[in-house]
Amino acid sequence: MPESKPEDYVFPACEAAGIEREHPDNERIDPAKPIRSWRSAWRASLLRAGLTICFHGLRHTCTTKLAESLTSDQTIMAIAGHVSRKMLEHYSHIRTEAKRVGLDLIAQAPNPVIIQAGVHQDANQLQDVRENASANLLS
């Protein structure tokens, strides 16, 4: 498709154009409309590219990458079209390295305020301790 435009479809509509062939009949292809069945175009594209991947695997990969990038569950579910948390868990396969990074982030969190044992604290004193600790962290 030498005259392709940015708004054209990657898999355009084709009426018996033989899109799976190396040189489909260009006059039967309408790049402004999407293909009715993507299966033939997908397989032909993989064959030409020399790839052996499963289309459904892309869904798992996308969901996992989103989850590893700390995207919210609600956002991932909206993008993937999942309606339940169970489906989100089924499609996301968080790698060990991503889990390690997440745990490292927790380990870097500031220590909570520790009040010495045996010292009586009322609510006002405890609030002062918390505010001072936050101010010290900002310093």
Secondary structure, DSSP 4 states (H G I P E B T S, - for coil): -TT--TTS-SSEEESS--TTSSS--GGGEEEEEE-S-HHHHHHHHHHHHT----HHHHHHHHHHHHHHTT--HHHHHHHHT--SHHHHHHH----HHHHHHHHHHHHTSPPPP-PPTT----HHHHHHHHHHHHHHHH-
